[in-house]
Each structure stands twice: as C-alpha cells, then as structure tokens.
Amino acid sequence: MQVPLLDLKAQYATIRNQVLAAVSEVLESQRCIGGPKVAELEEKIAAISDCKFAVGVSSGTDAILNSLMSLGISVGDEVITTPFTFFATVGSIARTGAKPVLVDIDPRTFNINAELIESAVTEKTKAIIPVHLFGQMADMDPIMEIADKHNLAVIEDAAQSITSTYKGRKAGSIGTAGCFSFYPSKNLGGIGDGGMVVTNDENLYERLVVMRNHGQDSQYDHKYIGGNFRLDPIQAAALLVKLPHLSDWSEARRRNAAYYDKKFAGTVVKTPYISPDCVTIYNQYVIRVPNRDELVNCLKEKGIGCEIYYPLPMHFQECFKYLGYKQGDLPEAEKAAKEVMALPVYPELTDEMKDYIAETLPAVLGDRALKR
Ligand SMILES: Cc1ncc(COP(=O)(O)O)c(C=O)c1O
C-alpha cells in the first residue's frame, strides 16, 4: 500500500468544479490584482480568527516580513523566537536587519519555552515571535505578560495553526499581529503561495496595507520602503472555496490523530502532547521515536510517506553561523531535531491506510523495542 504524507489530489477531487469555476470567474473579470475575492477572503479570515482586520499577502513568509517592517523593526533591533521552526520565521527577522535571538523549546509541545524568554530580553529587544508549531499554539499568557512588561510587540507565527485555540482564543488574535500561510500543505492551502496578517490594531493594519504595495501611500508617493507582498486574487478565489471545509478537515485530522494516539499508547512511540489549554488543528502529527532515521527510511520503503520537521534547528543553519550559537546552547531543540518525525494525518486518509500505518510502524520498530 502507498500512503503519501499528504494527498492534495484527494482533496482537490472533492472541490474540483467549484475551484475551476472560482478561478474562471477571476479570469473572466480580469481583476488580476486585488479586487473583491481578496477583500472577501480578508473579511472571512478576520472573522474566523476573531480579529478586526486582515491583510492578504503573497505568502506566510511575507506575512511575517510585512509585520516586522510595519512595526518598524530593523537594524540594531533584536527579535526573540524559537530555533525549532521553518526557516521563514528566523529568515524574515534577519532580512529586516534585526538580530534573531533564539530561545529553547518546551520539549513536550515543541513550542518556545515561555519560561526562558525573559532572560533573553535586552534593551534592544523589540518583539517576540512565538511559532504555533504543528497546529498547536504556544503558551501565550506568559508570553504576553513578558511582552507587556517590556513593551514588546508579539507576532504570532500561526502559519501552521489557523483557527487553533489557546484558552478559547484564536491563533493570531492574542498578539499584536498574527501570520498565516496558505502554502498548499497547510490546513487551508491555496493552489500556490499566499498568506495573511490579522490584527486588532488599526494603525498597524493601515501600515500593513501600505507596506504590501511598496509602501505606496497614494499613487507614486512612497511613505515607506515596502515590497510587493500582494495576495493573488486567483489564490483568494480558490481559498474561498476551501474555507467552508476548513473546520471539517481539521476535525478529520483530530480524529486521525486520536486513532494513532490510541494505537501507539503504551509503546516507545511518544505521541504528540496537546496542552489542555489548546485545541490543535494537527497541521502535522509529530511523534518522537528511537532510531528515527532508520525508521523513516524503513517506512518510506514500505510506502508510508513520513517527513522530518525539522532536522536542523535554525542556530545550526550555515546562514545563521554569524549569530554565534554552539552545539548544546539550545539542547531541547537539538534533541527534538534528532527524534521527531511526522506521519500522514491528512483528512482524506482511509481506515485501511491508518490501519496499515498503525500495524507497520510497530512491526518496523520491532516488538521488543516497542514495549516501554
Ligand atoms: C512555521 C512557519 N512559518 C512560516 C512559514 C512560511 O510560509 P510560506 O511558505 O507561505 O511563505 C511556514 C510555512 O511554510 C511555516 O511553517
């Protein structure tokens, strides 16, 4: 049996006609930049995120970059974030000229360890970027407390966590701004790149809008040095078709995760820890296992798509050597990078596929190794 990590064709088959009609509508209108589809998506994403404002942008990366630029973060500033994330989080900080300051993770959730943040704050610190990894939000209360105390902005990197909650509050609605990605593998994925920033701060919203269009205030008057961060209306049209399904798709992911949790209980497979404060959307179902690399190779040979998110923490990336981190500086992130692997959890997984994974994984690990 072949089980891919993600099967976008299976999802597309269920909404093909609507996506084609929506894309065709944009093409017929020839509103190829901006327009009603982008505005409608912004309104709907703001609403499902319990935020007043939303700004469609070209990607999750540009959502973070635009947020940082609109908050005026640049050379000489410091921004605190996690080393255990996709490159875009830390890369965007560095692109503004600010210095990324990395704080280790909570080994249970893989999210930034809020207890370690305050000791990383200096007089240069301007913002914190908690990343809501794999679908689960970071521990936002202590993060907001530190931010309030030191007058810092908080940019939630919610690229993997649209509609997930922390103490009943939506991802993106707690910090100064929240950033979503519509990369096709996300729970709400476009048919190409796309992203969105949400905020409750009207001044920031106005800046984000101007910044995404080269900082242009009125035609050919450039108030800021911005960029082309605009969301493509074809993406907005496809996303509007998918949006009504998002909650069912995330529910199906939670059901699949619960199935694995049950099957792997009492084994050496460490299943995801979900805080009682959080409802996750399981953008990824990430387990910890012994002999991870060997296991990944064996599962791939048996037709099971699995992936390592993330094999190399940000402080070990060649381009961030200048930050001066050494082996052992961020031990929990380093350990996680050696032990984690993601299993297929996408909504269209069939019972047969899940059974196959649940039977194959223990068999590969070996019955003896699998018992605690
Ligand atoms: C945690 C995180 N941050 C940022 C991004 C960047 O999003 P995009 O790929 O849409 O630029 C991603 C997604 O790829 C992500 O997973």
The ligand as an SDF file (V2000), in Angstrom:
LIG
                    3D

 16 16  0  0  0  0  0  0  0  0999 V2000
    6.0860   27.9990   10.9390 C   0  0  0  0  0  0  0  0  0  0  0  0
    6.0920   28.5950    9.5630 C   0  0  0  0  0  0  0  0  0  0  0  0
    6.3730   29.8950    9.4090 N   0  0  0  0  0  0  0  0  0  0  0  0
    6.3530   30.4780    8.2110 C   0  0  0  0  0  0  0  0  0  0  0  0
    6.0650   29.7790    7.0690 C   0  0  0  0  0  0  0  0  0  0  0  0
    6.1430   30.4670    5.7600 C   0  0  0  0  0  0  0  0  0  0  0  0
    5.0170   30.3350    4.9880 O   0  0  0  0  0  0  0  0  0  0  0  0
    5.0930   30.3670    3.3890 P   0  0  0  0  0  0  0  0  0  0  0  0
    5.6580   29.0570    2.9500 O   0  0  0  0  0  0  0  0  0  0  0  0
    3.6740   30.5520    2.9810 O   0  0  0  0  0  0  0  0  0  0  0  0
    5.9540   31.5040    2.9990 O   0  0  0  0  0  0  0  0  0  0  0  0
    5.7460   28.4110    7.1760 C   0  0  0  0  0  0  0  0  0  0  0  0
    5.3310   27.5970    6.0280 C   0  0  0  0  0  0  0  0  0  0  0  0
    5.8500   27.1490    5.1700 O   0  0  0  0  0  0  0  0  0  0  0  0
    5.7780   27.8080    8.4490 C   0  0  0  0  0  0  0  0  0  0  0  0
    5.5130   26.5120    8.5900 O   0  0  0  0  0  0  0  0  0  0  0  0
  1  2  1  0
  2  3  1  0
  2 15  2  0
  3  4  2  0
  4  5  1  0
  5  6  1  0
  5 12  2  0
  6  7  1  0
  7  8  1  0
  8  9  2  0
  8 10  1  0
  8 11  1  0
 12 13  1  0
 12 15  1  0
 13 14  2  0
 15 16  1  0
M  END
$$$$
